[in-house]
């Protein structure tokens, strides 16, 4: 055969191969359709009422508001036609989402630009739980998220960083750069930690959420605005996590008035803490104070909140039933320097007087406590007797957190 004839035969074979490939693709598509139809016919879930099958699907995810694995709802779309219909007819399946902005030198957010609007549309008008994290956030994606602000019920912003090299980045608004979210009347919980947000960003969010119930902030830096923001429905304000000593809140506490506050976890400058308590007069039930919240506080503070781990504070609790009558949990992070025999004795008198109200008392001593500053055996026995009355008393030496019953030499002890 000539060269031309060989080339012609090869071209003819290539054409035949292409034809067979297309035929194979069509057959595979037809088989997939028939398989999905068979799955639907055999699937017991498809024969259940929509409400029941939707509930089964929802149980594949963590309870709202915790966002689950985003692959789970997508996987449910790819089983059969019936499951696709169920998943798309269950808006609650799409009500929680964790959005991670990609990092690296050449991040691509194209997938997020396509994925996020579709996901949020599928949630319809359901309350939303939104979690944002990562670097190199895309402002177009942020704008799509903010357009659903009316539906926000839970919002978490963590580990957000800016590429801005400006040394004064904390005075800018890197998260949205002028694309401020709309009102968030349904927002109940706001969590911000490890995020490079300016205090103005945080105040913007708080201002847009008048019905906020719980707020966790970490860290927060100095703020230079004079506005006092009133949030009458806020019940729990925490600067840091419950398991550790409070982080520094600096001056943002001085920009808030929270007349309904029941739980405060703070490490505030004393004057700012006192000013906040005067302004808010909150009905506190649970108080967690960091080691820098204690000195020097004027005696007037004793009429507002037990903010000093000293004989004067404990005496106020013991002698004045009207002082914070709703308080049932007191957590103090103290330095070793405030501990003395009179400290333990005053604590015992306060607990004895408030044993009917107090459910939990934690005293965390930051540092190594010498034997000379340990409570006496008689006081330890007295604390144990109070514990039998139902007061959970935890005393310990620890850097940051409570460890429960521990080695007597390290003295991390829960009385029971």
ZIKABEL-V391273 format. One record per residue. N is the residue number from 1. PHI is phi in whole degrees, 0 to 359 (999 if undefined). PSI is psi in radians with two decimals (NA if undefined). OMEGA is omega in whole degrees, 0 to 359 (999 if undefined). Layout:
n->N phi->PHI psi->PSI omega->OMEGA
n->N phi->PHI psi->PSI omega->OMEGA
//
This chain:
n->1 phi->999 psi->2.56 omega->179
n->2 phi->282 psi->2.91 omega->179
n->3 phi->299 psi->-0.71 omega->180
n->4 phi->297 psi->-0.71 omega->180
n->5 phi->294 psi->-0.70 omega->178
n->6 phi->297 psi->-0.74 omega->179
n->7 phi->296 psi->-0.66 omega->179
n->8 phi->294 psi->-0.72 omega->178
n->9 phi->296 psi->-0.72 omega->179
n->10 phi->297 psi->-0.75 omega->179
n->11 phi->298 psi->-0.70 omega->179
n->12 phi->296 psi->-0.72 omega->178
n->13 phi->295 psi->-0.71 omega->177
n->14 phi->300 psi->-0.72 omega->179
n->15 phi->297 psi->-0.74 omega->179
n->16 phi->296 psi->-0.70 omega->178
n->17 phi->297 psi->-0.77 omega->179
n->18 phi->299 psi->-0.73 omega->179
n->19 phi->298 psi->-0.79 omega->181
n->20 phi->294 psi->-0.63 omega->178
n->21 phi->297 psi->-0.79 omega->178
n->22 phi->297 psi->-0.70 omega->178
n->23 phi->298 psi->-0.72 omega->179
n->24 phi->296 psi->-0.71 omega->178
n->25 phi->298 psi->-0.74 omega->179
n->26 phi->296 psi->-0.71 omega->179
n->27 phi->295 psi->-0.70 omega->179
n->28 phi->294 psi->-0.69 omega->177
n->29 phi->295 psi->-0.76 omega->179
n->30 phi->297 psi->-0.70 omega->179
n->31 phi->295 psi->-0.71 omega->179
n->32 phi->298 psi->-0.73 omega->178
n->33 phi->298 psi->-0.82 omega->180
n->34 phi->296 psi->-0.64 omega->179
n->35 phi->295 psi->-0.73 omega->178
n->36 phi->296 psi->-0.69 omega->178
n->37 phi->295 psi->-0.68 omega->178
n->38 phi->294 psi->-0.74 omega->177
n->39 phi->302 psi->-0.73 omega->180
n->40 phi->295 psi->-0.71 omega->182
n->41 phi->292 psi->-0.59 omega->183
n->42 phi->269 psi->-0.30 omega->188
n->43 phi->285 psi->2.10 omega->178
n->44 phi->293 psi->-0.50 omega->180
n->45 phi->298 psi->-0.63 omega->182
n->46 phi->294 psi->-0.36 omega->181
n->47 phi->266 psi->-0.03 omega->179
n->48 phi->277 psi->2.76 omega->171
n->49 phi->301 psi->2.59 omega->183
n->50 phi->303 psi->-0.70 omega->181
n->51 phi->300 psi->-0.71 omega->182
n->52 phi->287 psi->-0.79 omega->179
n->53 phi->295 psi->-0.62 omega->176
n->54 phi->297 psi->-0.72 omega->179
n->55 phi->297 psi->-0.67 omega->177
n->56 phi->297 psi->-0.76 omega->179
n->57 phi->297 psi->-0.73 omega->181
n->58 phi->297 psi->-0.50 omega->180
n->59 phi->286 psi->-0.12 omega->174
n->60 phi->279 psi->-0.12 omega->180
n->61 phi->246 psi->2.78 omega->173
n->62 phi->298 psi->2.75 omega->178
n->63 phi->300 psi->2.45 omega->174
n->64 phi->301 psi->2.40 omega->15
n->65 phi->263 psi->0.11 omega->183
n->66 phi->293 psi->2.18 omega->179
n->67 phi->287 psi->2.41 omega->179
n->68 phi->264 psi->-2.97 omega->177
n->69 phi->293 psi->2.10 omega->182
n->70 phi->297 psi->-0.32 omega->179
n->71 phi->290 psi->-0.37 omega->184
n->72 phi->295 psi->-0.94 omega->178
n->73 phi->300 psi->-0.65 omega->179
n->74 phi->296 psi->-0.71 omega->179
n->75 phi->299 psi->-0.68 omega->180
n->76 phi->296 psi->-0.42 omega->179
n->77 phi->285 psi->-0.27 omega->190
n->78 phi->247 psi->0.31 omega->179
n->79 phi->271 psi->-0.98 omega->180
n->80 phi->199 psi->2.98 omega->181
n->81 phi->300 psi->-0.69 omega->182
n->82 phi->296 psi->-0.76 omega->180
n->83 phi->293 psi->-0.64 omega->176
n->84 phi->300 psi->-0.80 omega->180
n->85 phi->298 psi->-0.71 omega->180
n->86 phi->295 psi->-0.82 omega->182
n->87 phi->298 psi->-0.72 omega->181
n->88 phi->284 psi->-0.27 omega->178
n->89 phi->263 psi->0.17 omega->181
n->90 phi->239 psi->1.44 omega->183
n->91 phi->303 psi->-0.56 omega->182
n->92 phi->296 psi->-0.38 omega->178
n->93 phi->295 psi->-0.38 omega->184
n->94 phi->247 psi->0.25 omega->188
n->95 phi->278 psi->-0.24 omega->180
n->96 phi->235 psi->2.36 omega->182
n->97 phi->211 psi->2.40 omega->173
n->98 phi->251 psi->2.01 omega->183
n->99 phi->256 psi->2.07 omega->180
n->100 phi->251 psi->1.99 omega->177
n->101 phi->283 psi->2.34 omega->186
n->102 phi->288 psi->2.65 omega->176
n->103 phi->254 psi->-2.83 omega->180
n->104 phi->95 psi->2.99 omega->182
n->105 phi->288 psi->-0.57 omega->183
n->106 phi->232 psi->1.17 omega->183
n->107 phi->288 psi->2.56 omega->176
n->108 phi->240 psi->2.20 omega->178
n->109 phi->251 psi->0.25 omega->183
n->110 phi->300 psi->-0.69 omega->180
n->111 phi->297 psi->-0.72 omega->179
n->112 phi->295 psi->-0.67 omega->180
n->113 phi->298 psi->-0.56 omega->178
n->114 phi->275 psi->-0.71 omega->190
n->115 phi->285 psi->-0.79 omega->187
n->116 phi->296 psi->-0.84 omega->179
n->117 phi->300 psi->-0.69 omega->179
n->118 phi->296 psi->-0.79 omega->181
n->119 phi->301 psi->-0.85 omega->183
n->120 phi->292 psi->-0.57 omega->175
n->121 phi->296 psi->-0.65 omega->180
n->122 phi->293 psi->-0.42 omega->177
n->123 phi->286 psi->-0.19 omega->178
n->124 phi->57 psi->-2.21 omega->183
n->125 phi->254 psi->0.37 omega->182
n->126 phi->288 psi->2.66 omega->171
n->127 phi->301 psi->2.44 omega->187
n->128 phi->249 psi->2.52 omega->170
n->129 phi->245 psi->1.97 omega->186
n->130 phi->245 psi->2.26 omega->176
n->131 phi->235 psi->2.20 omega->182
n->132 phi->241 psi->2.34 omega->176
n->133 phi->206 psi->2.94 omega->176
n->134 phi->103 psi->3.11 omega->181
n->135 phi->249 psi->3.05 omega->176
n->136 phi->55 psi->0.79 omega->181
n->137 phi->295 psi->2.59 omega->183
n->138 phi->258 psi->2.20 omega->186
n->139 phi->289 psi->-0.47 omega->175
n->140 phi->293 psi->-0.72 omega->178
n->141 phi->294 psi->-0.75 omega->178
n->142 phi->301 psi->-0.70 omega->180
n->143 phi->297 psi->-0.69 omega->177
n->144 phi->297 psi->-0.76 omega->180
n->145 phi->297 psi->-0.84 omega->181
n->146 phi->298 psi->-0.47 omega->180
n->147 phi->295 psi->-0.26 omega->178
n->148 phi->256 psi->0.32 omega->186
n->149 phi->302 psi->-0.54 omega->180
n->150 phi->300 psi->-0.44 omega->183
n->151 phi->266 psi->-0.13 omega->184
n->152 phi->299 psi->2.26 omega->171
n->153 phi->246 psi->-0.61 omega->178
n->154 phi->224 psi->2.31 omega->180
n->155 phi->225 psi->2.21 omega->177
n->156 phi->233 psi->2.28 omega->178
n->157 phi->234 psi->2.05 omega->185
n->158 phi->220 psi->2.52 omega->173
n->159 phi->56 psi->0.46 omega->175
n->160 phi->282 psi->2.25 omega->179
n->161 phi->232 psi->2.72 omega->180
n->162 phi->252 psi->2.58 omega->174
n->163 phi->276 psi->-0.04 omega->182
n->164 phi->294 psi->2.17 omega->180
n->165 phi->274 psi->0.02 omega->181
n->166 phi->298 psi->2.25 omega->180
n->167 phi->296 psi->-0.40 omega->183
n->168 phi->261 psi->0.59 omega->187
n->169 phi->300 psi->-0.49 omega->183
n->170 phi->286 psi->-0.11 omega->175
n->171 phi->263 psi->0.00 omega->177
n->172 phi->261 psi->-3.11 omega->176
n->173 phi->241 psi->1.36 omega->188
n->174 phi->292 psi->-0.41 omega->186
n->175 phi->288 psi->-0.69 omega->183
n->176 phi->232 psi->-0.23 omega->176
n->177 phi->45 psi->1.05 omega->176
n->178 phi->91 psi->-0.25 omega->179
n->179 phi->269 psi->1.24 omega->186
n->180 phi->290 psi->2.38 omega->177
n->181 phi->294 psi->2.78 omega->177
n->182 phi->281 psi->-3.08 omega->179
n->183 phi->303 psi->2.52 omega->179
n->184 phi->239 psi->1.21 omega->186
n->185 phi->293 psi->-0.34 omega->183
n->186 phi->262 psi->-0.07 omega->184
n->187 phi->293 psi->2.20 omega->181
n->188 phi->249 psi->-0.59 omega->180
n->189 phi->230 psi->2.39 omega->177
n->190 phi->230 psi->2.21 omega->180
n->191 phi->233 psi->2.19 omega->178
n->192 phi->228 psi->2.04 omega->177
n->193 phi->212 psi->2.45 omega->180
n->194 phi->65 psi->0.33 omega->183
n->195 phi->255 psi->2.47 omega->181
n->196 phi->272 psi->1.27 omega->179
n->197 phi->248 psi->2.51 omega->176
n->198 phi->282 psi->2.76 omega->174
n->199 phi->303 psi->-0.55 omega->178
n->200 phi->295 psi->-0.68 omega->175
n->201 phi->303 psi->-0.83 omega->184
n->202 phi->295 psi->-0.77 omega->178
n->203 phi->295 psi->-0.61 omega->176
n->204 phi->301 psi->-0.80 omega->180
n->205 phi->296 psi->-0.78 omega->181
n->206 phi->296 psi->-0.68 omega->181
n->207 phi->296 psi->-0.55 omega->182
n->208 phi->275 psi->-0.03 omega->184
n->209 phi->236 psi->1.27 omega->185
n->210 phi->292 psi->-0.31 omega->182
n->211 phi->255 psi->0.35 omega->180
n->212 phi->299 psi->2.38 omega->181
n->213 phi->253 psi->-0.69 omega->183
n->214 phi->226 psi->2.38 omega->181
n->215 phi->220 psi->2.24 omega->176
n->216 phi->239 psi->2.17 omega->183
n->217 phi->233 psi->2.29 omega->176
n->218 phi->192 psi->2.21 omega->347
n->219 phi->270 psi->3.00 omega->176
n->220 phi->229 psi->2.48 omega->182
n->221 phi->246 psi->-3.05 omega->183
n->222 phi->299 psi->2.63 omega->183
n->223 phi->226 psi->2.51 omega->187
n->224 phi->238 psi->0.66 omega->176
n->225 phi->246 psi->2.70 omega->184
n->226 phi->260 psi->-0.17 omega->184
n->227 phi->296 psi->2.42 omega->172
n->228 phi->257 psi->2.08 omega->182
n->229 phi->263 psi->2.17 omega->181
n->230 phi->258 psi->2.16 omega->177
n->231 phi->236 psi->1.57 omega->188
n->232 phi->291 psi->-0.36 omega->184
n->233 phi->262 psi->-0.08 omega->180
n->234 phi->291 psi->2.17 omega->182
n->235 phi->254 psi->-0.52 omega->185
n->236 phi->226 psi->2.12 omega->177
n->237 phi->236 psi->2.13 omega->185
n->238 phi->228 psi->2.16 omega->173
n->239 phi->262 psi->1.55 omega->186
n->240 phi->109 psi->-3.13 omega->183
n->241 phi->269 psi->2.72 omega->181
n->242 phi->297 psi->-0.55 omega->187
n->243 phi->285 psi->-0.18 omega->183
n->244 phi->234 psi->2.97 omega->174
n->245 phi->297 psi->2.55 omega->182
n->246 phi->300 psi->2.57 omega->174
n->247 phi->275 psi->2.98 omega->182
n->248 phi->286 psi->2.29 omega->177
n->249 phi->255 psi->-0.14 omega->178
n->250 phi->47 psi->-2.13 omega->194
n->251 phi->259 psi->-0.07 omega->185
n->252 phi->294 psi->-0.50 omega->177
n->253 phi->298 psi->-0.49 omega->180
n->254 phi->282 psi->-0.07 omega->179
n->255 phi->254 psi->0.13 omega->185
n->256 phi->239 psi->2.56 omega->168
n->257 phi->232 psi->2.08 omega->188
n->258 phi->232 psi->1.40 omega->186
n->259 phi->291 psi->-0.23 omega->180
n->260 phi->252 psi->0.20 omega->187
n->261 phi->294 psi->2.29 omega->179
n->262 phi->247 psi->-0.45 omega->180
n->263 phi->230 psi->2.24 omega->177
n->264 phi->228 psi->2.17 omega->174
n->265 phi->240 psi->1.91 omega->189
n->266 phi->211 psi->2.74 omega->173
n->267 phi->229 psi->1.22 omega->192
n->268 phi->265 psi->2.69 omega->168
n->269 phi->298 psi->2.32 omega->187
n->270 phi->308 psi->-0.80 omega->182
n->271 phi->298 psi->-0.65 omega->180
n->272 phi->291 psi->-0.72 omega->178
n->273 phi->298 psi->-0.78 omega->180
n->274 phi->297 psi->-0.77 omega->179
n->275 phi->299 psi->-0.72 omega->178
n->276 phi->298 psi->-0.76 omega->182
n->277 phi->292 psi->-0.67 omega->176
n->278 phi->298 psi->-0.77 omega->185
n->279 phi->288 psi->-0.65 omega->188
n->280 phi->266 psi->-0.60 omega->187
n->281 phi->45 psi->0.99 omega->187
n->282 phi->281 psi->2.61 omega->176
n->283 phi->277 psi->1.10 omega->186
n->284 phi->299 psi->2.39 omega->172
n->285 phi->247 psi->-0.50 omega->183
n->286 phi->225 psi->2.26 omega->183
n->287 phi->227 psi->2.19 omega->175
n->288 phi->235 psi->2.07 omega->184
n->289 phi->240 psi->2.42 omega->175
n->290 phi->280 psi->2.98 omega->188
n->291 phi->294 psi->-0.32 omega->181
n->292 phi->266 psi->0.12 omega->183
n->293 phi->267 psi->0.04 omega->194
n->294 phi->261 psi->-0.79 omega->190
n->295 phi->238 psi->2.50 omega->349
n->296 phi->263 psi->2.16 omega->177
n->297 phi->254 psi->2.33 omega->179
n->298 phi->294 psi->2.78 omega->182
n->299 phi->299 psi->-0.44 omega->181
n->300 phi->301 psi->-0.48 omega->181
n->301 phi->297 psi->-0.44 omega->181
n->302 phi->296 psi->-0.44 omega->179
n->303 phi->277 psi->-0.12 omega->182
n->304 phi->252 psi->-0.72 omega->183
n->305 phi->194 psi->2.54 omega->177
n->306 phi->283 psi->1.49 omega->188
n->307 phi->257 psi->0.02 omega->179
n->308 phi->240 psi->2.21 omega->175
n->309 phi->280 psi->1.16 omega->184
n->310 phi->223 psi->2.99 omega->180
n->311 phi->301 psi->-0.62 omega->182
n->312 phi->295 psi->-0.75 omega->180
n->313 phi->294 psi->-0.87 omega->182
n->314 phi->297 psi->-0.60 omega->176
n->315 phi->295 psi->-0.69 omega->178
n->316 phi->298 psi->-0.72 omega->178
n->317 phi->294 psi->-0.65 omega->183
n->318 phi->285 psi->-0.62 omega->190
n->319 phi->261 psi->-0.25 omega->185
n->320 phi->236 psi->1.67 omega->178
n->321 phi->299 psi->-0.41 omega->181
n->322 phi->281 psi->-0.18 omega->181
n->323 phi->282 psi->1.95 omega->181
n->324 phi->45 psi->1.13 omega->184
n->325 phi->294 psi->-0.36 omega->182
n->326 phi->270 psi->-0.12 omega->184
n->327 phi->293 psi->2.14 omega->179
n->328 phi->235 psi->-0.03 omega->178
n->329 phi->217 psi->2.23 omega->181
n->330 phi->230 psi->2.12 omega->180
n->331 phi->235 psi->2.14 omega->181
n->332 phi->236 psi->2.31 omega->172
n->333 phi->254 psi->1.91 omega->187
n->334 phi->240 psi->2.75 omega->173
n->335 phi->272 psi->2.83 omega->183
n->336 phi->296 psi->-0.39 omega->187
n->337 phi->289 psi->-0.33 omega->182
n->338 phi->269 psi->-0.08 omega->185
n->339 phi->275 psi->2.34 omega->176
n->340 phi->204 psi->3.04 omega->177
n->341 phi->300 psi->-0.70 omega->181
n->342 phi->292 psi->-0.51 omega->176
n->343 phi->299 psi->-0.88 omega->182
n->344 phi->295 psi->-0.68 omega->180
n->345 phi->294 psi->-0.74 omega->179
n->346 phi->294 psi->-0.66 omega->177
n->347 phi->299 psi->-0.75 omega->180
n->348 phi->298 psi->-0.74 omega->180
n->349 phi->297 psi->-0.71 omega->179
n->350 phi->295 psi->-0.76 omega->180
n->351 phi->294 psi->-0.64 omega->179
n->352 phi->297 psi->-0.70 omega->181
n->353 phi->286 psi->-0.53 omega->185
n->354 phi->252 psi->0.34 omega->186
n->355 phi->297 psi->-0.44 omega->179
n->356 phi->285 psi->-0.45 omega->182
n->357 phi->263 psi->-0.73 omega->186
n->358 phi->289 psi->2.31 omega->174
n->359 phi->252 psi->-0.48 omega->183
n->360 phi->213 psi->2.27 omega->173
n->361 phi->227 psi->2.15 omega->178
n->362 phi->236 psi->2.22 omega->174
n->363 phi->241 psi->1.93 omega->178
n->364 phi->257 psi->2.07 omega->179
n->365 phi->264 psi->2.07 omega->181
n->366 phi->272 psi->1.84 omega->182
n->367 phi->127 psi->3.13 omega->180
n->368 phi->269 psi->2.18 omega->182
n->369 phi->264 psi->2.09 omega->179
n->370 phi->291 psi->2.81 omega->181
n->371 phi->303 psi->-0.57 omega->183
n->372 phi->294 psi->-0.31 omega->181
n->373 phi->254 psi->0.07 omega->176
n->374 phi->290 psi->2.64 omega->174
n->375 phi->295 psi->2.60 omega->181
n->376 phi->291 psi->2.79 omega->176
n->377 phi->304 psi->-0.64 omega->179
n->378 phi->296 psi->-0.72 omega->180
n->379 phi->290 psi->-0.64 omega->176
n->380 phi->299 psi->-0.73 omega->177
n->381 phi->296 psi->-0.66 omega->179
n->382 phi->293 psi->-0.70 omega->177
n->383 phi->297 psi->-0.69 omega->180
n->384 phi->295 psi->-0.64 omega->178
n->385 phi->294 psi->-0.68 omega->177
n->386 phi->295 psi->-0.63 omega->178
n->387 phi->297 psi->-0.56 omega->178
n->388 phi->294 psi->-0.39 omega->177
n->389 phi->278 psi->-0.03 omega->177
n->390 phi->109 psi->0.01 omega->178
n->391 phi->272 psi->2.12 omega->177
n->392 phi->276 psi->1.92 omega->184
n->393 phi->249 psi->2.13 omega->180
n->394 phi->237 psi->2.14 omega->178
n->395 phi->236 psi->2.35 omega->183
n->396 phi->198 psi->2.79 omega->170
n->397 phi->255 psi->2.09 omega->182
n->398 phi->199 psi->2.70 omega->179
n->399 phi->287 psi->-0.77 omega->186
n->400 phi->224 psi->-0.75 omega->192
n->401 phi->233 psi->2.93 omega->177
n->402 phi->274 psi->2.49 omega->180
n->403 phi->241 psi->0.06 omega->182
n->404 phi->77 psi->-2.66 omega->181
n->405 phi->291 psi->2.26 omega->183
n->406 phi->223 psi->-2.94 omega->178
n->407 phi->298 psi->2.27 omega->180
n->408 phi->303 psi->-0.49 omega->180
n->409 phi->291 psi->-0.61 omega->176
n->410 phi->270 psi->-0.32 omega->172
n->411 phi->56 psi->1.09 omega->167
n->412 phi->252 psi->1.89 omega->194
n->413 phi->224 psi->2.34 omega->170
n->414 phi->248 psi->2.09 omega->180
n->415 phi->283 psi->2.40 omega->180
n->416 phi->211 psi->NA omega->999
//
